[in-house]
Amino acid sequence: MPAVKGGASGTAIPLRHARYLKLERYDGYTVARLRAPVADQSGGQAQEQEAVLVLAPRAGPEPSLPAALRHATLIRTPVMRIAANASSDEAFLGQLGVNDRLVAVGGRVSFDDDVRRGVIEGRIGQIGYNWHAPPNLDVLLAARPDVFLMRLSDLAHTPVLDRARRLGLIVAPTFAEDEPTYLGRAEWVRLHGLLTGREAEADRLFDQIETRAQVLKAAATVRPPVPTLWAYPAGGDRWVATVRGAEQAYLADAGGRNLLVRPEDPRKWSSETLATEQILPVADQAQVWIVGDLHAAPPRSTLVEGVSPAFRAGRLFANTGRSNLSANAYDWYQTAFVRPDWVLADFVKALHPDLVSEPFRFLKPIARGAYR
């Protein structure tokens, strides 16, 4: 089949929130430029990682690329066999209705029943989750994916990415979870749409997500902010508190005033571990408290519970509403990245109950003394 020659310059596909993704449409193909800081999990300095993907229709001729794209990764679309080592990429595909194309995933704890069943029955390979270990290349090679969506969550995994490419695997690093805003994360669905031939569906979905989030934020903005804490006990006298980042933005946009808010810093996590003594000075102001989490452990002291109006009024919540305990599967680490409109609706409902009539999804009310 003769090659199709691309134009000298592409036309940008406008993205409204994503910082680490750029899309350009050329004659006969689309270019995706991915670039994000990736941290060394041992505490070292973050380093920029980048990739350039050329997405060309499978049914058409192979594009003749300009010199500037000579080293780009060519992906023929739509991809029909997909591997992913992050639950968030599973969720993007699930929202587009193409999770049946998964041939390898991180492991057995997907919140999606069909995917989890496929892994247990051996129809879908297990390559290891991004937060646990580098991907198992033997399983990947056996799965023969058209593309491997690799969440690069640790610089130490970079050599494995390079080796996978040398072995002939087509690898697309994904940085959706690194985006500093919740809508920036969700906008990566547009890349998944381009890869899978669901571009129109992805665009419609993101427009729906963005519109709903804007409506919720506008409704909450006119209400007096509710003093709130998002901190769960981590055993002993330690608490893990949300203080910045996309998670803190949920509180702010839902009409809350985070009593432990810290200045934004892209080099730092959205949460910090604090001692009970650091929580106590503001605990007596918290009218709402997100105190439950998958990783929570009962505190040594219940002193904060005695002074907090949130505990006295029973306005306590956990982010474990969408959980399958028997499968050890938690959708907070999966669909929440893709559907921030659902997450924001939960926070608005927790802070201003009369503004949202739909039931909770990710958040759930919990009793005093419960932490999950």
Backbone torsions as a table, in degrees:
resi	resn	phi	psi	omega
1	MET	NA	130.3	-178.3
2	PRO	-66.8	151.5	179.6
3	ALA	-76.8	146.6	174.2
4	VAL	-99.4	135.1	-175.5
5	LYS	-92.1	125.5	179.4
6	GLY	-80.3	156.9	178.0
7	GLY	-70.2	166.6	-176.6
8	ALA	-69.6	-31.9	-179.3
9	SER	-137.6	146.8	-178.2
10	GLY	-96.5	171.8	176.2
11	THR	-106.0	123.6	-177.7
12	ALA	-64.2	135.7	170.3
13	ILE	-90.6	112.0	-172.6
14	PRO	-61.3	131.6	172.4
15	LEU	-118.5	134.1	-171.2
16	ARG	-95.2	-21.5	-173.3
17	HIS	-133.8	-33.8	-176.1
18	ALA	-67.9	130.0	178.2
19	ARG	-96.5	-28.2	-170.5
20	TYR	-101.3	13.2	179.9
21	LEU	-136.3	131.6	174.1
22	LYS	-130.1	137.3	-178.6
23	LEU	-123.5	136.8	179.3
24	GLU	-135.9	134.6	179.5
25	ARG	-101.6	126.5	176.8
26	TYR	-113.5	174.1	176.8
27	ASP	-73.2	102.3	176.9
28	GLY	101.9	-6.5	179.4
29	TYR	-164.7	167.8	177.1
30	THR	-123.6	140.9	178.5
31	VAL	-109.0	131.0	174.0
32	ALA	-114.4	124.8	178.2
33	ARG	-110.4	120.8	-176.4
34	LEU	-116.5	130.7	-177.9
35	ARG	-154.3	128.0	-178.9
36	ALA	-158.5	153.5	173.0
37	PRO	-76.0	131.7	178.0
38	VAL	-118.6	129.2	-175.0
39	ALA	-89.6	152.3	168.7
40	ASP	-82.6	119.1	-174.5
41	GLN	-65.3	-11.2	176.5
42	SER	-83.4	-1.3	176.3
43	GLY	109.0	3.6	179.9
44	GLY	-74.5	176.9	-177.7
45	GLN	-72.0	142.8	176.9
46	ALA	-69.1	147.5	177.3
47	GLN	-126.1	144.1	177.9
48	GLU	-69.1	132.4	172.9
49	GLN	-120.4	142.4	-177.2
50	GLU	-145.3	160.1	176.5
51	ALA	-154.8	151.3	175.4
52	VAL	-122.7	124.9	180.0
53	LEU	-113.2	139.3	172.2
54	VAL	-112.2	117.7	-178.4
55	LEU	-103.7	112.9	-177.2
56	ALA	-123.1	138.8	-178.5
57	PRO	-56.8	134.5	-179.9
58	ARG	-62.0	-34.3	-174.9
59	ALA	-79.1	-14.0	-176.5
60	GLY	-99.0	-178.5	178.1
61	PRO	-72.1	158.4	176.3
62	GLU	-69.5	131.4	-176.3
63	PRO	-70.5	146.5	171.8
64	SER	-91.1	110.2	-170.6
65	LEU	-92.3	146.5	174.3
66	PRO	-68.2	166.4	-176.6
67	ALA	-57.5	-34.5	-177.6
68	ALA	-65.0	-19.3	-178.9
69	LEU	-110.9	14.6	-174.6
70	ARG	-61.1	-33.3	-176.9
71	HIS	-101.2	11.2	178.3
72	ALA	-71.7	158.2	176.6
73	THR	-86.0	120.0	-179.8
74	LEU	-89.5	126.8	179.3
75	ILE	-125.5	121.6	177.2
76	ARG	-85.5	128.3	-174.2
77	THR	-115.5	153.7	1.3
78	PRO	-77.2	143.1	176.5
79	VAL	-75.1	138.0	-176.3
80	MET	-112.8	-18.1	178.5
81	ARG	-127.0	116.7	-170.8
82	ILE	-125.4	135.8	170.3
83	ALA	-112.8	144.9	179.5
84	ALA	-149.6	135.0	179.6
85	ASN	-104.3	8.8	179.0
86	ALA	-124.9	138.5	179.1
87	SER	-63.5	-30.8	-179.7
88	SER	-64.1	-39.3	178.2
89	ASP	-67.9	-34.9	172.0
90	GLU	-56.5	-43.4	-176.3
91	ALA	-68.2	-40.4	176.0
92	PHE	-56.4	-46.9	-179.5
93	LEU	-65.6	-38.7	178.8
94	GLY	-63.4	-40.6	179.1
95	GLN	-66.1	-24.7	177.9
96	LEU	-92.8	0.1	177.1
97	GLY	74.9	25.6	-177.8
98	VAL	-125.0	22.7	179.8
99	ASN	-69.5	-10.2	174.6
100	ASP	-72.7	-5.8	177.0
101	ARG	-89.1	-3.7	-179.8
102	LEU	-71.1	129.2	176.9
103	VAL	-114.8	-11.7	176.7
104	ALA	-157.5	137.4	178.3
105	VAL	-138.1	-179.1	-176.2
106	GLY	-62.2	-44.2	-176.6
107	GLY	-178.5	-149.5	-169.0
108	ARG	-98.7	9.7	-173.2
109	VAL	-113.3	29.3	174.6
110	SER	-63.6	141.5	175.5
111	PHE	-73.9	-20.2	178.4
112	ASP	-76.4	118.2	-175.5
113	ASP	-60.3	-41.4	-177.5
114	ASP	-66.1	-42.2	179.3
115	VAL	-65.9	-46.4	-179.5
116	ARG	-60.8	-40.8	178.6
117	ARG	-64.3	-39.6	178.6
118	GLY	-62.0	-36.9	177.8
119	VAL	-68.5	-47.1	-178.3
120	ILE	-61.5	-37.5	-178.9
121	GLU	-82.7	-5.4	176.5
122	GLY	87.1	5.5	178.2
123	ARG	-79.5	-22.4	178.8
124	ILE	-119.8	129.0	-176.8
125	GLY	-74.4	158.9	177.1
126	GLN	-111.0	115.2	-177.4
127	ILE	-108.1	-4.4	-178.8
128	GLY	96.6	135.8	-179.9
129	TYR	-75.8	149.3	-176.7
130	ASN	-57.9	-34.7	-176.6
131	TRP	-79.9	-6.7	-174.4
132	HIS	-106.8	-45.7	-173.1
133	ALA	-165.7	163.9	172.4
134	PRO	-62.1	156.2	-177.8
135	PRO	-67.3	149.3	176.6
136	ASN	-79.5	107.4	-174.4
137	LEU	-70.8	-30.0	178.2
138	ASP	-62.5	-43.6	178.7
139	VAL	-66.8	-40.1	178.7
140	LEU	-60.7	-46.7	-179.5
141	LEU	-62.3	-38.9	179.5
142	ALA	-68.5	-30.3	-178.4
143	ALA	-75.9	-22.1	177.3
144	ARG	53.0	56.0	179.7
145	PRO	-73.9	150.7	170.4
146	ASP	-70.2	-29.3	177.1
147	VAL	-153.5	143.8	173.5
148	PHE	-109.5	111.9	175.4
149	LEU	-83.2	104.9	-172.9
150	MET	-106.9	112.6	172.5
151	ARG	-77.1	113.6	-177.8
152	LEU	-95.4	89.2	-174.4
153	SER	-97.1	0.2	-179.2
154	ASP	-150.9	129.5	178.4
155	LEU	-56.0	-28.2	-179.2
156	ALA	-64.0	-16.7	-179.6
157	HIS	-88.9	-6.8	-176.9
158	THR	-57.5	-43.4	178.6
159	PRO	-59.0	-31.1	178.8
160	VAL	-70.1	-37.9	175.4
161	LEU	-59.5	-46.8	-179.7
162	ASP	-63.1	-40.9	-179.6
163	ARG	-66.5	-38.8	178.4
164	ALA	-58.8	-41.7	178.1
165	ARG	-65.5	-40.4	179.4
166	ARG	-64.2	-28.0	179.1
167	LEU	-82.2	0.2	176.1
168	GLY	98.4	2.6	177.6
169	LEU	-77.5	140.9	175.6
170	ILE	-90.2	112.8	-172.6
171	VAL	-113.4	131.0	173.7
172	ALA	-120.7	104.3	176.7
173	PRO	-65.5	142.6	-179.9
174	THR	-120.3	136.4	-175.8
175	PHE	-123.4	22.4	-178.0
176	ALA	-57.4	-42.9	-176.7
177	GLU	-69.9	-15.5	179.6
178	ASP	-85.6	-11.4	-178.8
179	GLU	-59.5	140.8	-176.5
180	PRO	-78.2	-9.4	-179.9
181	THR	-126.3	154.2	-177.7
182	TYR	-71.1	-31.4	175.6
183	LEU	-75.5	-29.7	173.8
184	GLY	-62.8	-39.8	176.2
185	ARG	-61.2	-50.0	-174.8
186	ALA	-65.3	-28.7	-176.7
187	GLU	-67.2	-15.0	175.4
188	TRP	-64.5	-11.7	175.2
189	VAL	-59.7	-22.8	-179.7
190	ARG	-70.5	-33.6	173.3
191	LEU	-67.0	-43.7	178.3
192	HIS	-61.4	-35.2	176.7
193	GLY	-65.1	-42.1	177.7
194	LEU	-63.9	-40.9	-178.4
195	LEU	-65.9	-35.8	-171.2
196	THR	-101.7	2.6	-177.1
197	GLY	77.1	20.6	179.6
198	ARG	-117.4	41.0	-176.1
199	GLU	-61.2	-47.3	-177.9
200	ALA	-63.4	-41.5	179.0
201	GLU	-64.0	-40.0	179.7
202	ALA	-65.5	-42.0	179.2
203	ASP	-63.2	-43.5	179.2
204	ARG	-64.0	-42.1	-179.6
205	LEU	-62.8	-45.9	-178.2
206	PHE	-66.8	-38.5	176.3
207	ASP	-58.2	-41.5	178.5
208	GLN	-63.5	-44.7	179.8
209	ILE	-61.9	-48.2	-177.9
210	GLU	-62.6	-45.5	-178.5
211	THR	-62.1	-45.6	-179.9
212	ARG	-62.8	-41.7	179.0
213	ALA	-63.2	-40.5	-179.8
214	GLN	-66.0	-39.8	178.9
215	VAL	-65.0	-44.2	179.0
216	LEU	-62.2	-45.4	-179.1
217	LYS	-63.0	-42.3	-179.7
218	ALA	-63.0	-39.3	179.8
219	ALA	-67.5	-38.5	-177.8
220	ALA	-76.3	-28.5	-175.1
221	THR	-62.0	-31.6	-175.7
222	VAL	-82.9	-4.4	178.3
223	ARG	-92.9	150.9	173.7
224	PRO	-59.9	134.0	-178.6
225	PRO	-64.2	140.1	-177.7
226	VAL	-95.5	121.2	176.8
227	PRO	-60.6	123.9	-170.1
228	THR	-137.8	150.7	169.3
229	LEU	-124.2	140.1	171.6
230	TRP	-122.9	89.8	-175.7
231	ALA	-151.0	127.7	179.4
232	TYR	-114.1	147.4	179.9
233	PRO	-71.6	138.8	-177.8
234	ALA	-117.0	26.5	-179.6
235	GLY	89.9	150.0	-179.0
236	GLY	62.3	-132.6	178.1
237	ASP	-109.8	29.6	-177.3
238	ARG	-108.0	143.7	176.0
239	TRP	-132.1	140.0	174.5
240	VAL	-101.8	113.3	-172.2
241	ALA	-112.9	135.1	172.7
242	THR	-77.5	123.7	-173.1
243	VAL	-128.4	-14.7	-176.5
244	ARG	-161.4	-177.5	172.4
245	GLY	79.0	-166.8	-176.9
246	ALA	-61.3	-35.0	179.9
247	GLU	-67.1	-43.1	176.0
248	GLN	-61.4	-33.9	179.5
249	ALA	-62.8	-31.7	175.6
250	TYR	-59.1	-44.3	179.0
251	LEU	-63.1	-48.4	-177.4
252	ALA	-63.0	-44.9	-175.8
253	ASP	-74.7	-19.1	177.6
254	ALA	-88.2	3.1	179.8
255	GLY	87.4	32.7	176.5
256	GLY	-111.7	158.9	173.8
257	ARG	-118.3	104.6	-177.7
258	ASN	-69.2	115.9	-176.5
259	LEU	-72.3	-9.8	179.6
260	LEU	-120.4	21.6	-177.1
261	VAL	-60.1	142.0	178.1
262	ARG	-123.6	160.6	177.3
263	PRO	-59.4	145.8	178.2
264	GLU	-66.1	139.5	178.9
265	ASP	-153.3	107.1	-176.3
266	PRO	-62.7	-15.1	-179.9
267	ARG	-84.5	-6.6	-175.2
268	LYS	-116.4	156.6	176.5
269	TRP	-67.8	162.2	178.5
270	SER	-74.1	-14.3	-179.9
271	SER	-122.8	158.6	175.8
272	GLU	-135.2	148.9	176.7
273	THR	-90.6	122.8	-176.2
274	LEU	-122.0	155.9	175.1
275	ALA	-83.9	158.2	177.9
276	THR	-54.1	-36.5	179.9
277	GLU	-62.4	-25.5	178.0
278	GLN	-84.1	-21.1	178.2
279	ILE	-84.1	-36.9	-173.4
280	LEU	-54.6	-42.4	-176.2
281	PRO	-61.0	-20.2	-179.2
282	VAL	-114.8	-9.0	-176.0
283	ALA	-59.7	-32.7	-177.1
284	ASP	-74.3	-4.4	177.5
285	GLN	-101.4	-15.9	-171.5
286	ALA	-72.9	112.5	177.4
287	GLN	-87.2	-24.4	175.3
288	VAL	-132.5	142.2	-177.3
289	TRP	-139.4	119.4	169.6
290	ILE	-87.8	97.6	-168.6
291	VAL	-110.7	-10.7	-177.0
292	GLY	-104.4	143.7	-178.5
293	ASP	-157.7	155.4	176.8
294	LEU	-53.3	-36.6	-174.1
295	HIS	-94.3	6.5	-175.8
296	ALA	-69.2	148.0	173.2
297	ALA	-134.7	139.3	-175.9
298	PRO	-53.0	138.6	179.8
299	PRO	-73.0	157.1	177.3
300	ARG	-67.9	-37.6	-178.0
301	SER	-118.9	143.2	175.8
302	THR	-102.7	22.9	-177.0
303	LEU	-59.5	-42.3	-177.9
304	VAL	-64.4	-32.7	-179.7
305	GLU	-64.5	-33.2	-177.7
306	GLY	-72.3	-22.8	-176.2
307	VAL	-104.1	-10.2	-173.6
308	SER	-90.3	126.5	175.1
309	PRO	-63.3	-26.4	177.7
310	ALA	-62.5	-40.7	178.4
311	PHE	-69.8	-39.3	-179.2
312	ARG	-67.6	-36.4	-177.8
313	ALA	-89.1	-7.6	-179.4
314	GLY	73.6	27.5	177.5
315	ARG	-96.6	68.0	-176.0
316	LEU	-119.7	140.4	-175.8
317	PHE	-140.1	156.4	172.2
318	ALA	-125.3	154.7	179.7
319	ASN	-94.5	28.1	-175.9
320	THR	-109.0	25.0	-176.8
321	GLY	-62.0	-36.9	178.5
322	ARG	-103.6	84.4	-177.1
323	SER	-135.4	144.4	171.8
324	ASN	-118.7	92.4	-171.5
325	LEU	-62.9	-38.0	-178.1
326	SER	-65.9	-26.4	179.6
327	ALA	-99.0	-1.5	-176.7
328	ASN	57.4	39.1	-175.4
329	ALA	-115.7	131.5	-174.4
330	TYR	-133.1	116.6	-173.7
331	ASP	-75.7	-9.7	175.4
332	TRP	-59.6	-29.9	-179.0
333	TYR	-97.6	12.7	-177.7
334	GLN	-130.4	-86.4	-174.4
335	THR	-69.5	-23.9	-179.2
336	ALA	-58.0	-31.6	178.6
337	PHE	-68.4	-31.1	-173.5
338	VAL	-91.5	-29.8	-176.3
339	ARG	-119.1	66.5	177.8
340	PRO	-64.0	-20.9	175.9
341	ASP	-64.3	-37.5	176.2
342	TRP	-67.4	-41.4	-180.0
343	VAL	-64.2	-47.4	-178.4
344	LEU	-62.7	-38.3	177.2
345	ALA	-59.2	-39.7	177.4
346	ASP	-62.3	-44.2	-178.3
347	PHE	-68.2	-39.1	176.4
348	VAL	-62.7	-41.9	179.9
349	LYS	-64.1	-38.0	179.1
350	ALA	-67.2	-37.8	-175.7
351	LEU	-89.3	-38.0	-177.8
352	HIS	-133.1	78.4	-169.4
353	PRO	-56.2	-29.9	-176.2
354	ASP	-75.6	-11.2	-177.2
355	LEU	-85.2	-17.5	-177.3
356	VAL	-131.0	122.3	-179.2
357	SER	-95.3	-21.7	-177.8
358	GLU	-69.2	154.5	-178.9
359	PRO	-69.1	159.3	174.1
360	PHE	-61.8	149.8	173.4
361	ARG	-114.4	-72.9	-175.2
362	PHE	-83.0	-37.8	175.4
363	LEU	-85.0	154.3	173.1
364	LYS	-148.2	142.5	175.2
365	PRO	-66.7	141.2	177.4
366	ILE	-130.7	157.8	180.0
367	ALA	-83.0	157.7	175.2
368	ARG	-59.3	132.6	-177.5
369	GLY	94.7	-9.3	174.7
370	ALA	-99.4	143.9	-175.5
371	TYR	-133.3	14.3	178.2
372	ARG	-138.4	NA	NA
